């Protein structure tokens, strides 16, 4: 509920503070006093409308998703709209967009001013019907749960089957492409690290002749080895270090010659071609490792394509099994719903009779399976489609549906905002609307602007909107003040004794 509302500087209002209660809250006052302006400001404070007030703020008991919004959830949350150069919106002093604020408040507040058909949606009407059934037959919840679980699995299986069938149409092309990609890599048959080894071989081959020629020319040094040893000995210097160096030199030359001898049978053209083939793979896939990984991926895909018929057969069997389960539970739901339809229609018509409306007809037909079953429920007012009835009839019919829904509500249903719902109604019609609203007020906090004494007298809280010069003001009325205000509504500014007497009777004062 909205516990407190504050308004500052909006059109004819300078400053307003309302401390609000649960139940039915009535706003009355002379025409042009600012009632609709005030209602619009309350809506704007929670992002449900727009106004140019400097400040409009509501303190609410609504819960917010702290994790989703990143705003701490308090016992009382403060929604605020500020307008200076531009509009700004806040929840608990943290800036949010109007869209975010409206998304939060829309879960708790509904403005019943326009022809909103959501109360007559298939989902909502089935929800009411199923909950009425559950009062005598709670097993409907279990049946509905089984239906919805199987329906969800059925939908997922159909989606998977559709994907397979789409793939199946392209299966030949996909298999050919996968086989081509695999063969292209297999023909080269690369080994990890092979490219580096081949580059080293290429490097060795390119310098083979030059290196061997240089080694041959350098071998002449060994012919003078003994002369060096003699010279060192004549100097009384051991020539062992020189012998070691010469031996190491011989070993180096021999190792190099052996290495190059192993390349005698290597075809340079083959090496270059192999390097080019591997380079082509690297250009396409990034590296040999990535090329081999891609080949493995295509092999898995090819295996999948080859197994697709088996998958399809299994999915067809699963879909058939789930479809039977869905049909079974849907039929059970339909049977329960058809059985309760007459009572549902009678209960709705009792409210409509109270509201001085024609009888409604409720029709249940079959449709494609959806999350709530295969039943399509609709309401007509004396065979007139909802789109053709007047706004007054539409709103009273909507109240009747809300009243049916409230019969099994065990907690606060949020806030309903109604703007002159009893306008142009007779006294009896206005009283009927008032009684239904009084019933709804057990589950909803209801804000209503009224020009009729009957609805006004039913209010749990009554605010007078009036003009003091050019300034609009509000005042919560005491019981005695309510008598005077209702008498004014009845007889005008010159209050008659009869009007005052009737006002007291309405209030039971």
Helices and strands as residue ranges (DSSP letters): E 2-10, E 13-19, E 24-28, H 35-45, E 55-60, H 66-69, E 77-83, E 87-91, E 94-96, H 98-105, E 109-111, G 117-120, H 122-136, H 139-169, H 171-188, H 194-218, G 219-224, H 225-234, H 240-261, H 268-285, H 288-306, H 308-354, E 360-370, E 373-381, G 386-388, H 391-406, E 414-419, H 427-440, E 444-449, H 453-457, E 461-468, E 471-476, H 479-491, H 497-507
